[in-house]
Amino acid sequence: MKHEDQGVGHIGSRSQRVGQPWERSRPPLQLPQQDVVLDCGWGKLVFAHTFPDNERLARTIADEAPGTRNIAFYVKEPHVLLSKAPAELFLDPSHTFRLWFSNYQPARPRRREYIVRQVRKETDAAAINRIYNLRHMVPVNPEFVWAHRTDPRLVYLVAEDTRTGEIIGTTTGVNHAATFEDPEKGSSLWCLAISAATPYSGVGQALVRHLAEHFQTQGCSFMDLSVLHDNAGAIGLYEKLGFERVPLFCVKRKNPINQPLFVTHEEVKELNPYAAIIVKEAQRRGINVQVIDAEEGYFALELAGRKVICRESLSELTSAVAMSRCQNKRVTLRVLREAGLAVPAQTLAGKREDNERFLEEYAPLVVKPLNGEQGAGISTDINTYEELAAAVRHARKLGERVLMEEQVEGDDLRVIVIKYEVVAAAVRQPPTVTGTGQETVSQLIRKQSRRRQAATEGESRIPLDEETRRCVRQAGYEMDEVLPAGESIRVRRTANLHTGGVLRDVTDELHPALREAAVKAARALAIPVVGLDFLVPDVAGPDHVIIEANERPGLANHEPQPTAQKFIDLLFPQTGYRAHDTYIGSPGSR
């Protein structure tokens, strides 16, 4: 069978370059197999150029299992294929890039904060799926990864933090020769994903290089990949490594996973991640969405004559009284204390002698604005009156009334309660930087902050303010000092996402006593959706104090837990998923 019979053309000639005609300089190669399909766990990779019949190709793409998506790769003439099933298929808005191994330059030796290796433990497979979920990619059953770890067609790589053993990145490769005896000896890269929590740079580049060098040793001639046209960061990385654009395309099936790729909602694109995650879930259920104020996250959801106005996860179902109880942190703890829940000692900052007396009894202290949010104006680990006076002045920039609070040691735990049910829990970890032996603390913070901003669509960054400088000094450094290679320091004491903190999902590890306390707190505040901040020595143990309640918690921070789904269930219960349905993530780069 010839390529020309499929309307694809020869794809391997070295004379073929972007912007030049694809000339047939030699007879097309014969393919040894037809209708080649590879199950990748998240769906099937369909090698379109092996299908002589476009109608059969269209049926193959549309034959998806629930919760998966198929990708037809190497489609040269998508308009012909789409004409066979225009209501079911769409042209993926992605570019195809190719790395020729004859031109590839191996990487220079790099730092060893992490290593890249193939999957060798069952926990590796589970970690791959966890990263997929956190990066909004279609999940894959860890049992599939583990069962196929030695499959010559599939290569699973992970990046492992050498200090902690944590898996911080992953990618999957496909060997075309092993899959269908590809005479062009091609290979392809899929599912590159990096943990947003990693403090290290260059993880993605290391994974791509490792995969390329693996396929190079296997005798492959090139490696291809498909990337969304507007993913400027990824495209920049690939071009830096020597990838070139080639005129080949992907075709996919119209399904809920792919909906953002073929249905344009311009107003929704302007929403922040906390509003967008709810709006997208509503649209998947056929609920009408009206964006009222994209900048502030206001939107209206309407179905069957019923309309609910929301600001991110704050809806009309939350009363003004419940909202005011959460906004005033002093009232919050008073209500929880009266309900029999454990809370820290707290008082308003006032006269010097009163402040000194409270400091003497409860030091170290946390100082924060009475009505603050997103971690702004908070100072921690206050032990002297000079520090206390400075912290009060800092907090008063956001409001005249300032709280002094007993600082309780432990992990910073956020628990999401919706309709008086715990739906997600995550430990929030303060931002840290790790030394390279070459960069100053300030440079490391700026680099880490840029990575956090990119990973959270601009929602998370590390402020270069007095609190950060104070934390750096407490760690024994100044901002302009070079941090020794491999040494890590905390640059903020608080773990708020908006000031650079990262989250680790612990929903399945949560002790029953913590679940019970969270539900009891939500009922005491009479609030249907709330994010409760705990301090705990161990999420698997019962000990805790509750320090705050957030009436507008960021649901996007807790994926893969079904926070947005539960929120829409609350607002429009008639649209809820049946028990056997599977929650699926948003599309990622596949």
ROMARSE-633664 format. One line per field, with one value per residue (C-alpha): residue in one letter; x, y, z; chain. Coordinates in Angstrom, 3 decimals, always signed. Each point is the difference from the previous one (the first is absolute). Layout:
BEGIN
residuo	[A,...]
px	[X,...]
py	[Y,...]
pz	[Z,...]
cadena	[A,...]
***
This chain:
BEGIN
residuo	[M,K,H,E,D,Q,G,V,G,H,I,G,S,R,S,Q,R,V,G,Q,P,W,E,R,S,R,P,P,L,Q,L,P,Q,Q,D,V,V,L,D,C,G,W,G,K,L,V,F,A,H,T,F,P,D,N,E,R,L,A,R,T,I,A,D,E,A,P,G,T,R,N,I,A,F,Y,V,K,E,P,H,V,L,L,S,K,A,P,A,E,L,F,L,D,P,S,H,T,F,R,L,W,F,S,N,Y,Q,P,A,R,P,R,R,R,E,Y,I,V,R,Q,V,R,K,E,T,D,A,A,A,I,N,R,I,Y,N,L,R,H,M,V,P,V,N,P,E,F,V,W,A,H,R,T,D,P,R,L,V,Y,L,V,A,E,D,T,R,T,G,E,I,I,G,T,T,T,G,V,N,H,A,A,T,F,E,D,P,E,K,G,S,S,L,W,C,L,A,I,S,A,A,T,P,Y,S,G,V,G,Q,A,L,V,R,H,L,A,E,H,F,Q,T,Q,G,C,S,F,M,D,L,S,V,L,H,D,N,A,G,A,I,G,L,Y,E,K,L,G,F,E,R,V,P,L,F,C,V,K,R,K,N,P,I,N,Q,P,L,F,V,T,H,E,E,V,K,E,L,N,P,Y,A,A,I,I,V,K,E,A,Q,R,R,G,I,N,V,Q,V,I,D,A,E,E,G,Y,F,A,L,E,L,A,G,R,K,V,I,C,R,E,S,L,S,E,L,T,S,A,V,A,M,S,R,C,Q,N,K,R,V,T,L,R,V,L,R,E,A,G,L,A,V,P,A,Q,T,L,A,G,K,R,E,D,N,E,R,F,L,E,E,Y,A,P,L,V,V,K,P,L,N,G,E,Q,G,A,G,I,S,T,D,I,N,T,Y,E,E,L,A,A,A,V,R,H,A,R,K,L,G,E,R,V,L,M,E,E,Q,V,E,G,D,D,L,R,V,I,V,I,K,Y,E,V,V,A,A,A,V,R,Q,P,P,T,V,T,G,T,G,Q,E,T,V,S,Q,L,I,R,K,Q,S,R,R,R,Q,A,A,T,E,G,E,S,R,I,P,L,D,E,E,T,R,R,C,V,R,Q,A,G,Y,E,M,D,E,V,L,P,A,G,E,S,I,R,V,R,R,T,A,N,L,H,T,G,G,V,L,R,D,V,T,D,E,L,H,P,A,L,R,E,A,A,V,K,A,A,R,A,L,A,I,P,V,V,G,L,D,F,L,V,P,D,V,A,G,P,D,H,V,I,I,E,A,N,E,R,P,G,L,A,N,H,E,P,Q,P,T,A,Q,K,F,I,D,L,L,F,P,Q,T,G,Y,R,A,H,D,T,Y,I,G,S,P,G,S,R]
px	[+0.000,+1.338,-0.192,-1.460,-2.947,-0.916,+0.396,+2.904,+3.189,+3.485,+0.877,+3.609,+2.039,+2.734,-0.639,-3.408,+0.064,-2.527,-1.066,+1.210,-2.047,-0.009,+1.603,+0.068,+3.703,-0.288,-2.754,-2.329,+0.859,-2.128,-1.621,+0.044,-3.242,-3.347,-2.470,+2.536,-1.431,+1.882,-1.796,+1.801,-2.247,-1.406,-1.413,+1.228,+2.716,-1.222,+2.700,-2.070,+2.511,-0.432,-3.729,-0.776,-3.695,-1.039,-3.447,+1.543,+2.445,-2.882,-1.821,+3.178,+0.493,-3.632,+0.199,+1.042,-0.380,-1.690,+2.384,+2.653,+0.845,+1.489,+2.521,+0.525,+3.580,+1.693,-3.117,+1.295,-3.353,-2.378,-2.691,-0.554,-0.207,-2.334,-2.382,-0.706,-1.354,-0.309,-2.364,+2.304,+3.569,+2.012,+3.473,+2.148,+1.495,+3.511,+3.307,+2.163,+3.721,+2.846,+3.477,+2.438,+2.497,+2.734,+0.063,-0.635,+2.644,+0.013,-0.265,+2.955,+0.265,-2.479,-0.646,-1.247,-2.898,-2.105,+0.538,-1.948,-0.696,-2.507,-2.872,+1.189,-2.455,-3.777,+0.055,+1.554,-3.107,-2.284,+2.152,-0.295,-3.785,+0.083,+2.034,-2.367,-2.937,+1.702,+0.944,-3.604,+0.878,-2.056,+0.856,+1.430,-0.537,+3.255,-0.536,+0.246,+3.315,+1.398,-1.141,+1.580,+3.250,+2.019,-2.088,+2.514,-2.590,-0.408,+2.657,-1.000,+2.500,-0.140,+2.109,+0.778,+1.115,+3.216,-0.511,-3.616,-0.649,-3.050,-0.975,-0.007,-0.506,-0.843,-0.186,-1.010,+1.607,-1.173,+2.424,-1.591,+2.260,-1.001,-3.660,-0.381,+3.484,+0.108,+2.429,+0.808,+1.073,-1.948,-0.935,-2.219,-0.318,-3.284,-1.230,+2.864,-1.087,+1.922,-1.195,-0.836,+1.459,+3.557,+2.575,+2.372,+0.396,+0.712,-2.008,-1.997,+3.134,+1.714,-2.943,-0.169,+3.753,+0.021,-2.822,+1.689,+3.298,-1.807,-1.629,+3.275,+1.701,-2.924,+0.844,-2.850,+0.477,-2.200,-2.453,-3.303,-2.447,-3.250,-0.451,-2.848,+0.656,-0.227,+2.254,+2.841,+2.058,+0.062,+0.608,+2.925,+1.508,-0.363,+1.475,+2.912,+0.707,-0.041,-3.542,-1.399,-3.602,-1.309,-3.344,-1.795,-3.151,-2.065,-3.726,-2.094,-3.587,-2.404,-0.527,-0.196,+3.744,+0.842,-2.775,+2.261,+1.916,-2.949,-2.494,+1.190,-1.248,+1.976,-1.398,+0.839,+3.640,+0.241,-1.044,+2.573,+0.586,-2.311,-2.995,+0.936,+0.028,-3.610,-1.193,+1.528,-1.686,-3.331,+0.403,+0.751,-3.407,-1.880,-0.448,-0.111,+2.821,+0.027,+3.259,-0.895,+3.442,+2.921,+2.608,-1.651,-1.258,-3.763,-2.236,-3.590,-1.097,-3.494,-1.958,-3.727,-0.980,+2.215,+2.898,+2.848,+2.601,+3.467,+3.343,+2.323,-1.117,-2.086,-3.641,-3.373,-0.430,+2.493,-1.791,+1.360,+0.234,+2.096,+2.232,+0.558,+0.855,+2.768,+1.349,+0.439,+2.635,-0.724,-3.674,+0.951,+1.997,-2.615,-2.723,+2.210,+1.099,-3.624,-0.693,+2.630,+2.678,+3.720,+1.298,+3.134,+0.088,-0.637,-0.529,-0.076,+3.196,-0.428,+2.026,+3.678,-0.281,-2.866,+1.895,+3.115,-2.035,-1.532,+3.423,+1.551,-2.706,-0.389,+3.207,+0.730,-2.918,-1.698,-1.095,-2.579,-2.670,-3.427,-1.657,+2.937,+0.076,+2.432,+2.789,+0.453,+1.371,+0.825,+3.174,+1.035,+2.474,-0.199,+2.072,+1.019,-1.912,+2.009,-1.096,-3.566,-0.139,+1.332,-2.465,-2.949,+1.052,+0.250,-3.462,-1.570,+0.813,-3.017,-2.287,+0.063,-0.999,+2.743,-0.060,+2.704,-0.257,+1.777,+2.228,-0.694,+2.585,-1.093,-0.876,-2.254,-3.051,-2.822,-3.244,-2.802,-3.521,-2.933,-3.564,+1.449,+2.160,+3.811,+0.879,+3.714,+2.929,+3.526,+3.081,+1.278,+3.786,+1.904,+2.167,+3.599,+2.987,+2.938,+3.498,+2.032,+3.263,-0.123,-3.173,-0.951,-3.024,-1.774,+0.658,-1.228,-3.196,-0.689,+0.470,-2.207,-2.621,-0.078,-0.539,-2.828,-1.653,+0.217,-1.392,-2.968,-0.867,+1.418,-1.775,+3.069,+3.206,+2.559,+0.003,+3.410,-1.154,+1.190,-1.614,+1.953,+3.232,-0.672,-0.517,+3.203,+1.918,-1.447,+1.388,+3.436,+0.323,-0.425,-1.832,+3.210,+1.919,+0.661,-1.803,+2.278,-0.827,-2.615,-0.948,-3.699,-1.561,-3.558,-0.525,-3.476,-1.413,-3.600,-1.165,-2.613,-0.212,-0.020,+3.375,+1.718,-1.207,-0.580,-2.639,+0.185,-3.284,-0.672,-3.741,+0.403,+2.345,-2.243,-0.766,-3.741,+0.288,+1.175,-2.863,-2.473,+1.464,-0.183,-3.657,-0.826,+1.716,-1.936,-3.282,+0.925,+0.646,-3.143,+1.902,-0.542,+3.439,+3.067,+3.745,+1.180,+3.616,+1.348,+3.391,+0.752,+3.064,-1.060,-2.909,-0.392,-0.496,-2.826,+1.838,-0.750,-0.992,-2.102,+1.366,-2.171,-3.021,-0.079,-3.443,+1.413,+2.530,+1.935,-1.408,+2.595,+2.712,-1.294,-0.104,-0.286,-2.623,-3.478,-0.476,-1.578,-2.272,-1.224,-0.540,-2.231,-1.770,-0.838,-1.356,-1.750,-0.456,-2.101,+3.130,+2.135,+1.987,-1.330,+1.965,+1.646,+1.175,+3.655,+1.301,+2.480,+2.543,+0.389,+2.124,+3.729,+2.828,-0.249]
py	[+0.000,+3.424,+3.267,+1.661,-2.371,+1.541,+3.635,+0.370,+0.224,-1.086,+1.400,-1.031,+1.845,+2.156,+2.611,+0.739,+3.202,+2.510,+2.445,-2.229,-2.345,-3.629,-1.502,-3.713,-0.387,-3.787,-2.614,-0.130,-2.607,-3.102,-0.367,-3.554,+0.431,+1.732,+1.581,+0.292,+0.988,+0.069,+0.045,+2.539,-0.233,+3.534,-1.027,-1.354,+1.438,-0.504,+0.062,+1.667,-0.559,-3.782,+0.224,-0.299,+0.641,+3.348,-1.266,-2.819,+2.502,+2.273,-2.915,-0.989,+3.511,+0.170,-3.399,+1.343,-1.622,+2.172,+2.451,-0.355,+1.756,-1.286,+1.958,-0.512,+1.053,+0.553,+1.275,+1.738,+1.001,+0.562,+1.612,-3.337,-1.899,+2.558,-0.243,-3.605,+0.932,+3.807,-0.214,-2.317,+1.068,+3.223,+1.179,+0.324,+3.543,-1.363,+0.204,-3.021,+0.289,-2.339,-0.520,-1.582,-2.081,+0.531,+3.667,-0.546,+1.114,-1.935,+1.986,+1.096,-1.469,+1.668,+0.348,-3.102,+1.293,-2.438,-2.975,-1.226,-3.727,-2.526,-1.236,-2.712,+0.082,-0.197,+3.297,+1.595,-0.911,+1.535,+3.159,+0.356,-0.021,+2.462,+2.475,-0.464,+0.910,+2.993,+1.307,-0.383,-2.890,-3.082,-2.555,-3.449,-3.078,-0.603,-3.750,+0.614,+1.825,-2.691,-2.808,+1.713,+1.169,-2.540,+0.305,+0.851,+2.266,+2.286,+1.768,+1.510,+2.408,+1.775,+2.721,-0.799,+2.467,-1.560,+1.474,-0.979,-2.789,+1.893,-0.312,+3.557,-0.563,-2.571,-0.615,-2.866,-1.026,-2.253,-2.018,-0.180,-2.782,-2.216,+0.947,-0.678,-0.588,+3.584,+0.096,+3.637,-0.998,+2.780,+0.585,+2.463,+1.771,+0.215,+1.163,+2.215,+1.260,+1.649,+0.394,+3.620,-0.497,-0.768,+2.686,-1.141,+1.443,-1.966,-3.116,+0.059,+0.443,-2.879,-2.333,+0.919,-0.443,-3.337,-1.308,+1.241,-1.615,-3.237,-0.182,+0.988,-3.043,-2.129,+0.923,+2.470,+2.819,+2.689,+0.827,+1.813,+1.697,+1.972,+3.179,+2.502,+3.000,+2.515,-1.881,+2.491,-1.349,-3.566,+1.098,+2.136,-3.010,-2.271,+2.543,+0.538,-3.731,+0.023,-1.102,+1.264,+0.493,-2.588,+0.199,-2.896,+0.139,-1.669,-0.713,-0.765,-0.797,+2.622,-1.009,+1.735,-0.397,+1.754,+2.603,+3.001,-0.804,+0.194,+2.287,+3.561,+1.989,+3.240,+1.439,-3.181,+0.281,+3.256,-1.589,-0.894,-3.730,-0.003,+1.213,-1.826,-3.458,+0.474,+1.506,-2.813,-2.610,+1.811,+0.118,-3.728,-0.548,+2.249,+2.859,+3.437,+2.316,+3.794,+1.700,+3.147,+1.285,-2.117,+2.048,-0.583,-3.528,+0.706,-2.173,-1.261,-3.606,-0.659,-3.187,-0.687,+3.518,+0.008,+2.460,+0.094,+2.776,-0.957,+1.563,-2.956,-2.516,+2.590,-0.279,+1.391,-3.126,+1.438,+2.495,+3.436,-0.993,-3.095,+2.029,+2.712,-2.621,-1.348,+3.388,+1.136,-2.416,+0.917,-0.889,-3.206,-1.341,+1.163,-1.971,-3.079,+0.201,+0.165,-3.085,-1.889,+0.006,+0.488,+3.476,+2.003,+2.903,+3.309,+3.697,+3.360,+2.050,+3.028,+1.774,-0.805,-1.473,-2.275,-1.124,-0.724,-2.015,-2.141,-0.462,-1.074,-2.616,-1.429,+0.700,-0.733,+1.822,+0.332,+3.539,+0.600,+2.456,-0.637,-0.169,-1.078,-2.664,-1.849,+0.196,+3.765,+1.877,-3.105,-0.253,-3.127,-1.142,+3.287,-0.273,+3.543,+3.206,+1.685,-2.733,+0.288,+3.760,-0.368,-2.803,+2.067,+2.930,-2.357,-1.473,+3.450,+0.834,-2.200,+1.093,+1.770,-3.024,-2.605,-3.418,-1.548,-3.774,-2.832,-1.748,-3.718,-2.248,-2.562,-0.536,+2.562,-2.015,+1.340,-2.016,+0.698,-0.663,+0.148,-0.717,-1.112,-2.675,-0.008,-0.134,+0.900,+0.556,+1.194,+0.847,+3.417,+0.268,+3.312,+0.847,-1.155,+0.569,-2.348,+1.331,-0.526,+1.383,+2.697,+2.045,+2.348,-0.577,+2.861,-1.540,-3.399,+1.540,+1.818,-3.200,-1.995,+2.746,-0.057,-3.777,+0.331,+2.715,-2.128,-3.051,+1.880,+2.357,+2.948,-0.682,-0.948,+1.964,+0.615,+3.675,+1.611,+1.913,+0.510,-3.241,-2.000,+1.806,-0.681,-3.720,-0.153,+1.720,-2.457,-2.790,+1.612,+1.728,+3.338,+0.435,+0.760,-3.015,-3.087,-3.037,-3.085,-2.770,-2.416,+2.066,+0.877,+2.793,+1.165,+3.508,+0.474,-1.420,-0.031,-2.528,+2.103,-0.819,+3.676,+0.580,-2.957,-2.938,-3.446,-2.601,-3.770,-1.901,-1.978,-0.654,-3.765,+0.337,+2.235,-1.272,-0.444,+2.489,+2.699,-0.744,+0.190,+3.301,+1.521,-0.929,+1.209,+3.339,+0.458,-0.661,+2.407,+2.715,-1.040,+0.162,-2.443,+0.464,+0.761,-0.500,-0.645,+0.546,-2.457,-0.361,-3.671,-1.950,-2.855,-0.213,-3.661,+0.903,+1.671,+2.990,+3.418,+3.614,+1.968,+3.459,+1.392,-0.542,+1.175,+0.681,-0.008,-2.850,-0.617,-3.238,-0.168,-0.542,-3.458,-1.914,-2.929,+0.004,+0.731,+3.385,+1.749,-2.969,+0.036,+3.764,-0.351,-2.938,+2.393,+2.705,-2.246,-3.455,-1.219,+0.083,-2.145,-2.952,-3.484,-2.213,-1.947,+3.081,+0.939,+3.497,+0.971,+2.776,+2.809,-0.648,+0.190,-0.270,-3.434]
pz	[+0.000,-0.933,+1.898,-3.069,+0.169,+3.379,-1.028,+2.422,-2.029,+0.986,+3.432,+0.406,-2.639,+1.531,-2.695,+1.473,+2.064,+1.264,-2.683,-2.878,-2.232,+1.012,-3.069,-0.709,-0.657,+0.047,-0.292,+3.016,+2.605,+0.408,+3.435,+1.376,+1.986,-0.497,+2.439,+2.828,+3.395,+3.324,+3.352,+2.228,+3.064,-0.336,-3.396,-3.297,-2.213,-3.558,-2.687,-2.711,-2.797,+0.339,-0.832,-3.737,+0.668,+1.524,+0.958,+2.052,+1.497,+1.052,+1.651,+1.840,+1.408,+1.139,+1.736,+3.408,+3.398,+2.693,+1.638,-2.721,-3.239,-3.232,-2.059,-3.722,-0.733,-3.379,-1.734,-3.123,-1.546,+2.927,-2.175,-1.745,+3.275,+1.631,-2.944,+0.973,+3.465,+0.337,+2.981,+1.974,-0.795,+0.147,-0.953,+3.116,+0.233,+0.524,-1.825,-0.779,+0.705,-0.964,+1.426,-2.482,+1.953,-2.599,+1.081,+3.707,+2.496,+3.311,+3.219,+2.078,+3.517,+2.334,+3.706,+1.771,+2.070,-2.028,-2.284,-3.025,-0.188,-1.267,+2.153,+2.366,+2.936,+0.249,+1.901,-3.103,-1.986,+2.645,+0.066,-3.796,+0.243,+2.888,-2.073,-2.968,+2.205,+1.554,-3.454,-1.277,-2.301,-0.766,+2.706,-0.671,+2.141,+1.941,-0.531,-3.752,+0.373,+2.256,-2.317,-3.043,+1.587,-2.035,-3.182,-2.777,-1.633,+3.038,+2.075,+3.361,+1.526,+3.348,+1.608,+3.639,+2.669,+1.310,+3.478,+0.640,-2.496,-1.244,-3.676,-1.372,-3.727,-2.639,-3.729,-2.251,-3.284,-2.821,-2.138,-3.452,-1.247,+2.898,-0.506,-3.718,-1.453,-1.186,-2.945,+0.822,+3.533,+1.675,+3.617,+1.842,+3.333,+1.943,+3.391,+1.185,+3.436,+2.854,+3.580,+0.765,+3.474,-1.072,+0.871,-2.758,-3.485,-3.172,+0.913,-3.254,-2.088,+1.808,-0.666,-3.700,-0.432,+1.820,-2.179,-3.195,+0.958,+0.888,-3.435,-1.652,+1.550,-1.231,-3.580,-0.546,-2.509,+1.520,+2.771,-0.603,+2.331,-0.113,+2.068,+0.239,-2.237,+2.867,+2.456,-0.449,+2.895,-1.300,-3.600,+1.161,+1.794,-3.038,-2.401,+2.385,-0.172,-3.791,-0.872,-3.325,-1.158,-2.468,-1.858,+1.681,+2.100,+2.691,-0.169,+3.076,+0.915,+1.338,+3.633,+3.398,+0.570,-3.254,+0.134,+0.757,-3.199,-2.397,+1.805,+0.589,+2.998,-0.213,+3.242,+1.898,-1.092,+1.936,+3.305,+2.634,+0.709,+3.046,-2.002,-3.205,+1.605,+1.139,-3.271,-2.059,+2.163,-0.392,-3.783,-0.097,+1.607,-2.397,+2.480,-1.593,+1.091,-0.032,+0.956,+1.930,+1.031,-1.162,+1.854,+3.385,-0.756,-0.062,-2.178,-0.131,-0.504,-1.349,-0.613,-0.338,+1.044,+3.121,+0.136,+2.543,+0.124,+1.232,+0.671,-0.467,+2.687,+1.888,-1.044,+1.021,+2.130,+2.506,+2.239,+0.800,+3.662,-0.763,-2.295,+2.629,+2.630,-2.236,-1.032,+3.618,+1.288,+3.619,-0.395,-1.832,+2.938,+2.504,-1.807,-0.295,+3.637,+1.136,-2.120,+1.994,-2.669,+0.657,-0.945,+0.929,+2.462,-1.744,+0.715,-1.745,-0.006,+2.243,+2.649,+0.287,+3.508,-1.077,-3.092,+2.077,+2.494,-2.777,-1.634,+3.297,+0.562,-3.513,-1.993,-2.769,-1.602,-3.354,-0.890,-2.755,-1.144,+1.497,-3.429,-2.160,-2.685,-2.282,+2.578,-0.343,+3.002,+2.062,+2.097,+1.895,+2.630,+1.928,+3.201,+0.980,+0.485,-2.755,-2.414,+1.275,-0.523,-3.553,-0.758,+1.252,-2.180,-2.970,+0.602,+0.483,-3.607,-0.813,+2.811,+3.347,+2.105,+0.405,+1.663,+2.143,+0.167,+1.755,-2.559,+0.072,-1.617,-2.536,-3.637,-1.669,-1.080,-2.195,+0.059,-2.494,+1.252,-2.443,+1.114,+3.355,-1.587,-0.156,-3.698,+0.025,+2.323,-0.716,+2.012,-0.988,+0.055,+0.134,-3.002,+0.143,-2.247,-0.535,-0.547,-3.155,+1.353,-2.689,+0.525,+2.817,+2.197,-1.766,-3.425,+1.173,+1.392,-3.270,-2.016,+2.365,-0.080,-3.808,+0.046,+2.537,-2.098,-3.130,+1.788,+1.511,-2.867,+1.912,+3.300,+2.046,+0.478,+2.751,+1.081,+0.397,+3.076,+3.550,+1.204,-2.583,+0.916,+3.689,-0.639,-2.039,+2.802,+2.533,-2.197,+0.339,-3.374,-1.707,-3.285,-1.940,+1.355,-2.127,+1.413,+0.087,-2.472,+1.320,+3.064,+0.308,+2.056,+0.581,-1.305,+1.490,+3.209,-1.220,-2.590,-1.767,-3.715,-0.998,+1.667,-1.654,+2.096,-1.512,+0.807,+0.521,-0.153,+3.198,-0.355,+0.334,+2.999,+2.110,+3.526,+0.747,+2.891,-2.407,-2.385,+2.866,+1.246,-3.507,-0.457,+3.528,-0.723,-3.263,+1.815,+2.809,-2.580,-1.946,-3.284,-2.903,-1.624,+2.091,+0.133,+3.560,+1.010,+2.575,+1.632,+0.628,+1.162,-2.308,-2.467,+0.940,+3.687,+1.931,+1.525,-1.500,+0.367,-2.482,-0.775,-2.830,-2.241,-3.623,-1.482,-3.557,-0.142,-3.208,-1.374,-2.801,+2.609,+0.916,-3.241,-0.590,+2.760,-1.468,+1.661,-3.001,-0.617,+3.608,-0.183,-3.077,+1.678,+2.842,-2.295,-2.545,+1.567,-2.925,-2.201,+2.345,-1.255,+0.515,+2.322,-2.844,-1.922,+0.092,+0.606,-2.654,-0.126,-2.483,-3.088,+0.337,-2.541,-1.533]
cadena	[A,A,A,A,A,A,A,A,A,A,A,A,A,A,A,A,A,A,A,A,A,A,A,A,A,A,A,A,A,A,A,A,A,A,A,A,A,A,A,A,A,A,A,A,A,A,A,A,A,A,A,A,A,A,A,A,A,A,A,A,A,A,A,A,A,A,A,A,A,A,A,A,A,A,A,A,A,A,A,A,A,A,A,A,A,A,A,A,A,A,A,A,A,A,A,A,A,A,A,A,A,A,A,A,A,A,A,A,A,A,A,A,A,A,A,A,A,A,A,A,A,A,A,A,A,A,A,A,A,A,A,A,A,A,A,A,A,A,A,A,A,A,A,A,A,A,A,A,A,A,A,A,A,A,A,A,A,A,A,A,A,A,A,A,A,A,A,A,A,A,A,A,A,A,A,A,A,A,A,A,A,A,A,A,A,A,A,A,A,A,A,A,A,A,A,A,A,A,A,A,A,A,A,A,A,A,A,A,A,A,A,A,A,A,A,A,A,A,A,A,A,A,A,A,A,A,A,A,A,A,A,A,A,A,A,A,A,A,A,A,A,A,A,A,A,A,A,A,A,A,A,A,A,A,A,A,A,A,A,A,A,A,A,A,A,A,A,A,A,A,A,A,A,A,A,A,A,A,A,A,A,A,A,A,A,A,A,A,A,A,A,A,A,A,A,A,A,A,A,A,A,A,A,A,A,A,A,A,A,A,A,A,A,A,A,A,A,A,A,A,A,A,A,A,A,A,A,A,A,A,A,A,A,A,A,A,A,A,A,A,A,A,A,A,A,A,A,A,A,A,A,A,A,A,A,A,A,A,A,A,A,A,A,A,A,A,A,A,A,A,A,A,A,A,A,A,A,A,A,A,A,A,A,A,A,A,A,A,A,A,A,A,A,A,A,A,A,A,A,A,A,A,A,A,A,A,A,A,A,A,A,A,A,A,A,A,A,A,A,A,A,A,A,A,A,A,A,A,A,A,A,A,A,A,A,A,A,A,A,A,A,A,A,A,A,A,A,A,A,A,A,A,A,A,A,A,A,A,A,A,A,A,A,A,A,A,A,A,A,A,A,A,A,A,A,A,A,A,A,A,A,A,A,A,A,A,A,A,A,A,A,A,A,A,A,A,A,A,A,A,A,A,A,A,A,A,A,A,A,A,A,A,A,A,A,A,A,A,A,A,A,A,A,A,A,A,A,A,A,A,A,A,A,A,A,A,A,A,A,A,A,A,A,A,A,A,A,A,A,A,A,A,A,A,A,A,A,A,A,A,A,A,A,A,A,A,A,A,A,A,A,A,A,A,A,A,A,A,A,A,A,A,A,A,A,A,A,A,A,A]
***
